[in-house]
Amino acid sequence: MPLALLLSRIRLPAVKMPSTRSNASARLVRASRADLNPVVREVKRESSVSFDVSKCESTASVKRKRVKRELEVNGEHPKKQVGIVPDIEDFRYDRTKAVPSSSKATLSSAKAPENWEAVLGGIKNMRLSGQAPVDTKGCEKAGSLLPPKERRFAVLISTMMSSQTKDEVTHAAVERLSENGLLDPDAIVRIDEATLATLIKPVGFYQRKAQFIKEASKICLERFGGDIPDSLNELLALRGVGPKMAHLVMSIAWKNTQGICVDTHVHRISNRLGWVFREGTKQKTTTPEQTRMSLEKWLPKDEWEPINPLLVGFGQTICTPLRPKCDMCGINNLCPSAFKESSSPNPKQKKTRSS
């Protein structure tokens, strides 16, 4: 038999040769693929471990804070960087960036009360006579015959005395100061406090108010050349001047209405009409400042200035604090509080309502 044929019939056992080179090449390919896609590598590495969402969120938060710190160190603000979500700290209330009250009405989406225009129109009709004390003796009447600068000072002093005091009493005190040449900051600074207190008596808390008036007069002289502050913040910095007074002075003295002046009448009547609520509730407001903020959310800005004398006069004549005259009110068919308070000594009159 030929040797070649014999060798072809002999079957040798298969020997498994090491494939070190090919295995190394495969590992190199897999490693390169993992490097190109690190996400795939991490998923394969932890394929037996379930994902923890809270852990992922915590990690993302830490990364955002680290990026924010690095940006701040470099003098950059994180909000200016594209694709970086700012931390919650960036949305904290900033007094310097707060929306001024003058623009809140246009920015708010608060729903206006039902029939408010009809109610307001009815009150305006009842106030046409102009016979309420505020119409002739309100703070805006102070120093009406004086030059603008002197009149502004008279308005400030009148407003500071008006707190918890009837318009008639405040007006009389302003008249006494005028008769004694004291509607002038320099004159008030030179007069002694006891004499000033005697002149403005019986204004409520007249001794305390005399002290505040002297302090305000000194500030007007030293910082404003005898004029009064022309901004809400500077007016509020005066002792004895609150938000209600500051808004009133800005409207009357400077013709710059930045908010609604809410006194006890506006506060009471707005709640009786169901016009105002505490933030996020359907409960009545408990302070004039809450009432102001609630009103400004929906009342058109062109009504902000006239709403104060309008409701003050209405409260002085018809919608009084005690025993409101609901039977005489032209909007008792629209008012949710009509006849619910003791409106007269005779209970039978409560049942009489106009159609």
Residue pairs with C-beta under 8 A, 6 or more apart in sequence:
33 40
34 40
34 41
34 44
35 41
61 87
64 84
64 85
64 87
65 87
67 78
67 81
67 84
68 78
68 84
68 86
68 87
71 77
71 78
71 81
71 84
72 78
78 84
78 86
78 87
78 90
79 86
79 90
99 107
100 258
101 258
101 259
101 292
101 293
101 296
102 257
102 258
102 259
102 301
104 293
104 296
104 297
105 296
105 297
105 298
105 299
105 300
105 301
105 304
106 301
108 296
108 297
108 298
110 297
110 298
111 298
112 298
112 299
113 119
113 273
113 274
113 275
113 298
115 334
116 273
116 275
116 298
118 331
118 334
119 273
119 331
119 334
119 335
120 303
120 310
122 330
122 331
122 334
123 310
123 311
123 314
123 331
124 310
125 330
126 314
126 317
126 318
126 329
126 330
126 331
127 310
127 313
127 314
130 136
130 313
131 317
132 312
132 313
132 314
132 316
132 317
133 166
133 167
133 168
133 313
133 316
134 167
134 309
134 312
134 313
134 316
135 309
135 313
137 167
137 168
137 170
137 171
138 167
138 171
138 309
138 312
139 155
139 158
139 159
139 162
139 167
139 170
139 248
139 252
140 155
140 252
140 309
141 171
142 151
142 154
142 155
142 157
142 158
142 171
142 174
143 150
143 151
143 153
143 154
143 155
143 158
143 174
143 178
143 183
144 151
146 154
146 183
149 226
149 227
150 183
150 184
151 253
152 227
152 228
152 253
152 254
153 183
153 184
153 185
153 220
153 226
153 227
153 228
154 174
154 178
154 183
155 228
155 249
155 252
155 253
156 216
156 220
156 228
156 235
156 249
156 253
157 174
157 177
157 183
157 188
157 213
157 216
158 170
158 171
158 174
159 241
159 245
159 248
159 249
159 252
160 209
160 212
160 213
160 216
160 240
160 241
160 245
161 170
161 173
161 174
161 200
161 203
161 206
161 209
161 213
162 170
162 245
163 204
163 205
163 209
163 240
163 242
163 244
163 245
164 204
164 205
165 203
165 204
167 316
169 202
169 203
169 204
170 203
173 199
173 200
173 201
173 203
174 183
176 199
176 200
177 183
177 199
177 200
180 199
181 187
182 188
182 191
182 196
182 199
184 226
185 217
185 218
185 220
185 221
185 226
186 217
186 221
186 226
188 196
188 213
188 214
188 217
189 214
189 217
189 218
189 221
193 210
193 211
193 214
194 210
196 210
196 213
196 214
197 206
197 207
197 209
197 210
200 206
200 209
200 210
200 213
203 209
208 240
209 240
212 238
212 239
212 240
212 241
213 240
215 238
215 239
215 240
216 238
216 239
216 240
216 241
219 238
220 226
220 227
220 228
220 229
223 229
228 235
228 249
228 253
229 235
229 237
229 238
230 254
230 256
232 246
232 247
232 250
232 258
232 259
235 241
235 245
235 246
235 249
235 250
236 242
236 243
236 246
241 249
243 259
243 262
243 288
243 289
243 292
244 261
244 262
244 263
244 288
244 292
245 261
247 257
247 258
247 259
247 260
247 261
247 262
247 292
248 261
248 308
250 256
250 257
250 258
250 259
251 257
251 261
251 305
251 308
257 301
257 304
257 305
259 292
259 296
259 304
260 266
260 292
260 295
260 296
260 299
260 304
260 307
260 308
261 308
262 270
262 288
262 289
262 291
262 292
262 295
262 308
263 288
263 308
263 312
264 288
264 315
264 321
265 311
265 312
265 314
265 315
265 316
265 319
266 288
266 291
266 295
266 307
266 308
266 311
266 312
266 315
267 285
267 287
267 288
267 291
268 315
268 319
268 321
269 311
269 314
269 315
269 319
270 276
270 285
270 291
270 294
270 295
270 311
271 284
271 285
271 291
272 319
272 324
272 335
272 336
272 337
273 335
273 336
273 337
274 336
274 337
275 294
275 295
276 284
276 285
276 290
276 291
276 294
276 295
277 283
277 284
277 285
277 294
278 284
278 285
278 286
278 290
278 294
279 290
279 293
279 294
285 291
285 294
295 307
296 304
299 307
315 321
317 325
318 324
318 325
318 328
318 329
319 325
319 329
322 342
323 341
323 342
323 343
323 344
323 345
324 341
324 343
325 343
325 344
326 332
326 335
326 338
326 339
326 341
326 343
326 350
326 353
327 343
327 344
327 349
327 352
327 353
327 354
329 335
329 338
330 354
332 338
332 339
332 353
332 354
333 353
333 354
333 355
338 353
339 350
339 351
339 353
342 350
343 349
343 350
344 350
